[in-house]
């Protein structure tokens, strides 16, 4: 059913849970797993430092999985700032690689915080045609 599974990570516990779920699905379907991390443009940002952080997070994520067919990709958005640039970069990676499934953690925001901040997961739902697995944080 799934041959290419893309999982977006950011170093958070929820992203680690999404990676574990994606790994389980990849094992079940003998699928290739691609782990991506998107840097973010900030007005005062140091892109080299952001890339270094991204590579560290990707290395940690890759070392936490036990399947052999794992790829990593650092995404550097061409334009935009904040969540929008992250979402655009991940959506482009999904399309370019022709992923069957996208796994992503969700912060589980509610109320005004969700209205003002939104989420990468929510924006991805509107931008990609692939199936999306949303992994929530553990219940408190």
C-alpha positions in Angstrom: 0.0 0.0 0.0 2.7 2.5 1.0 6.1 2.5 -0.8 7.3 6.0 0.1 6.7 7.5 3.5 7.9 11.0 4.3 8.1 12.2 7.9 8.7 15.8 9.0 10.7 16.2 12.2 11.6 19.2 14.3 13.3 17.7 17.3 10.1 17.8 19.4 8.7 14.8 21.3 5.6 14.7 19.1 7.8 14.6 16.0 9.7 11.7 17.5 6.4 9.9 18.0 5.5 10.6 14.4 8.8 9.1 13.3 8.2 6.0 15.3 4.8 5.6 13.8 6.2 6.1 10.3 8.9 3.6 11.0 6.3 1.0 12.0 4.3 1.6 8.8 7.5 1.4 6.7 8.4 -1.9 8.3 4.9 -3.3 7.6 4.9 -2.3 4.0 8.7 -2.6 3.3 8.6 1.1 2.3 11.3 3.6 2.0 11.3 6.2 4.7 12.5 9.8 4.1 13.0 12.0 7.1 12.9 15.8 6.4 13.6 18.8 8.4 12.8 22.3 7.2 14.9 25.3 8.2 13.0 28.6 8.7 13.9 32.0 7.5 13.9 34.7 10.2 14.6 38.4 9.8 17.7 38.2 12.0 18.4 34.5 11.3 21.7 32.9 10.7 21.0 30.4 7.9 24.3 28.5 8.4 23.4 27.9 12.1 19.9 26.9 11.1 21.3 24.3 8.6 23.7 23.0 11.3 20.8 22.5 13.7 18.8 20.8 10.9 21.5 18.3 10.1 21.9 17.5 13.8 18.1 16.8 14.2 18.2 14.7 11.0 21.2 12.7 12.2 19.5 12.1 15.6 16.2 11.0 13.9 18.0 8.7 11.4 20.0 7.0 14.2 16.7 6.4 16.2 15.2 4.1 13.5 16.2 0.5 12.8 15.2 0.0 9.2 17.8 0.0 6.5 16.0 2.0 3.8 16.1 5.5 5.3 16.9 8.8 3.6 17.2 12.2 5.1 16.7 15.6 3.5 17.4 19.1 4.7 14.8 21.5 3.2 15.8 25.1 2.8 12.8 27.2 1.8 13.3 29.6 -1.1 10.9 32.2 0.1 8.7 33.1 3.0 9.0 33.2 6.7 7.8 31.1 9.7 5.3 28.3 9.4 4.3 29.2 5.8 7.9 28.6 4.5 8.2 25.4 6.4 4.9 24.1 5.1 5.7 25.1 1.5 9.1 23.3 1.7 7.6 20.1 3.1 4.7 20.2 0.6 7.2 20.6 -2.3 9.3 17.7 -0.9 6.2 15.5 -0.8 5.3 16.3 -4.4 8.8 16.0 -5.7 9.4 12.7 -4.1 5.9 11.5 -4.8 5.3 10.3 -1.2 2.4 8.0 -0.6 2.1 9.0 3.1 3.2 12.0 5.1 3.6 11.6 8.9 3.8 14.7 11.0 3.4 15.6 14.7 0.8 18.1 15.7 1.0 20.4 18.7 -2.7 19.9 19.6 -3.3 23.7 19.9 -6.8 24.9 20.8 -8.8 28.1 20.9 -7.1 31.4 20.1 -3.6 29.9 20.0 -4.7 27.7 17.1 -6.5 30.6 15.4 -3.4 32.9 15.5 -0.6 30.4 15.2 -2.1 27.6 13.1 0.1 24.6 12.5 2.3 23.0 9.8 0.1 19.9 10.0 -3.1 21.8 9.4 -1.5 23.7 6.4 -0.2 20.5 4.9 -3.7 19.0 4.8 -4.6 21.8 2.4 -1.5 21.5 0.3 -0.7 17.9 -0.4 -2.6 15.1 -2.1 -0.9 12.3 -0.2 -2.4 10.6 2.8 -1.4 12.3 6.0 -0.9 10.7 9.4 -1.2 13.3 12.2 0.4 12.2 15.5 -0.8 13.9 18.6 1.2 14.4 21.8 0.5 12.0 24.7 -2.5 12.9 26.9 -1.4 14.7 30.1 
